[in-house]
Amino acid sequence: MSKLIFKGKLALQQRVLPAYRQPFFDCLAGACEGGLSVFTGEPRPEESIQTAGDLAVAQWEKGDNVHLLRGSLYLCYQRGLKRWLQKINPDALIMEANPRYLSNRRAVDWMHSNDRPVVGWGLGAPAVEGRSAGYRQGYRKRFLDGFDALIAYSTKGADEYAELGYRSERIFVAPNAVVPPPRTAIKHEPAKKRPGRVLFVGRLQRRKRVDLLLQACARLESPPEMIIVGDGPAREEFEEIARQVYPSAQFVGPKFGSDLEQYFAYADIFVLPGTGGLAVQEAMAAALPVIVAEGDGTQRDLVSGGNGWLIQPGDLDGLTAALHEALRHPRRLVKMGEKSFNMAVEQFNIERMTEVFVSVLHTVMEG
């Protein structure tokens, strides 16, 4: 990949700094001649977000998140945001394009008062319903119009921004990535004379729907070996379901680094039956085909090159049918895994993501 460079100093705001973002921010910092400063606060305790301990290349400024209300009414105000901008005096700013973050508008105004661009970065703008839908959509549009460009996680998110009325020529897609491009492909042997091996990796929360995966495997005529990697608040609940419907399922706990790589190398297919998507990229980099439930839109891009199956959330019949179709063709599964690997090399990696971000920065600086 060509090495694009941003010659100025870049500032980047996030509500929190999840551990999975650390590699990307350090990669982006390496593409900024003037350096990158990241501003974040702390999550709420009940969110159970694994935050980063440090950044190796980027600078990190810790603010004070004031969490207001809960659920669909949640709002956040970040103390110290404007003071941080005044201190580092950046040439450009990238912010979360989320109108729930009340301090972001002040930061945008400060940057524009100094004639400097601001890029919004977000999932998209899904339609809202209810009595106040018109007002909320209007408020969201006014908020997004304050940005000089928008970077969406996915093509679906980009389409949503355009449908809301944001100018399409200033919408860009940087596929949400968490891993570098893989250098060598793992060679998987087709499961011709043994049970297929189904792998799940992720935090064990109810929304991950491991219960559906257990039920789907139990429905298959040829039961596969099922391995569940991870820990979380729903682990005991999932283990109890497994004892009832699929007692051979293996809960191996959280794994990282080379220990986790061994499970990716051992498996025949990766399945994410609920929300999420970041572990899917790791599976693709390990040359695994995938079955993924469509959630926030990023999943649609990940399963678009003949490398797996996209199913509807909560669809047990659809998940069962996809697993049956996948495991009955072991050689085809290996070929689909090779397509996953190629997609991870060419598109879904932090180097490609960094390249898009820097390209967008060039666009707004020229504008």
C-alpha positions, 0 to 999 in steps of 0.5 A: 500500500502507498504511504499517505502522509498528513503533514500537519498536527491532528487531533482526534476525539472519542468518548472512550478509548477501547483497547481494540482502537489502540493499534489504529490510533498508533498507525494513524499517528505514524502517518501524521508528521505533526503528530496525533493527540487523542482525547477520551474520557472513561466509560460508565462502569456498567458498560464493561468496556476494556479500555486501552492502557496506553498509546505507543505512538499517539499522545493521549489526553484524558478528559472527564466524561459527565454521563447524563441520563440512560438508555435511549436518552443518554447524553455525554459532556466531556470536560476539558475538550476545548481546553485540550484543543487550545493547548495542542492547537491542531491543524485538523480535528476528527470527532465522533459524529454523534449528536449525543456528545454535547461538547462536540459542537463547541469544539467544532465551533472553536476549530471553525473560528480558527479556520480549521477543518473538522471531520466527523466519524461514525456508524451512520444515521439510521432513521428514527421513529416516534412522535419526535422523529422529525425534530430529532432528524432535523437536529441530527442533520444540523449537527452533521452539517457542521462537519467539513466531511464525514467518514462512515464505518460502512457503505450502509452508514454512508448511504444513511448520511446521504439520505439525511441530506449531507452532501454526498461528495464529502462522504467517505467510507473507511471500513472499520478495522482493528488488525493490520493486514495479515502477512501469511495465510493460515492453511486450513485442511477440509473437514472430510473425515471429521466433524466440522469445527465452529468457532465463536470469539467475543465478549459473552453478552446476551446480545452476542446470541451464543444461545442461538448458535448452541440451538442451531448446532443442536439441530444439525444432523452431523453435530460439529465441534463447537468452541466458544472463546471469551468471557463476560456477564452472560457466560454462566447463562450460556453454559447452562443453555449448553448443558441442556441443548449442546453439552459438547460445546467447549467454553475455553475462556478468554484467549489472546495473542498466540493462544487465540491464533491457535483457535483461529487456525484450528477452526473451519468456520467462524460464527457471530450470531449477534451484534458486533463485528470486530472479531470477524476481521480477525477470523478473516485475517486467519483465512476463515469463512464467516457467518455473521448476523447483520447489525449496524451495517459494517457486517454487510461489507465484511460478507460481500466477496463470497466469503460467507453468509449474512443472516438476519439477527435472531433468525434461528432457522437462517443460522441453522440453514447457513451452518448446514450449507457451510459444513456440508461442503468442506472444500468449498469452506477452505476456498471461502476462507481464502477469499476472507484472507484476500479481503483482509489483506486488501480492504479490512485492515488498519493500514487501509483505514489509515490511508482513507483517513489521511486522504480525507484530511487532504481533501478537507485541508485543500477545501 
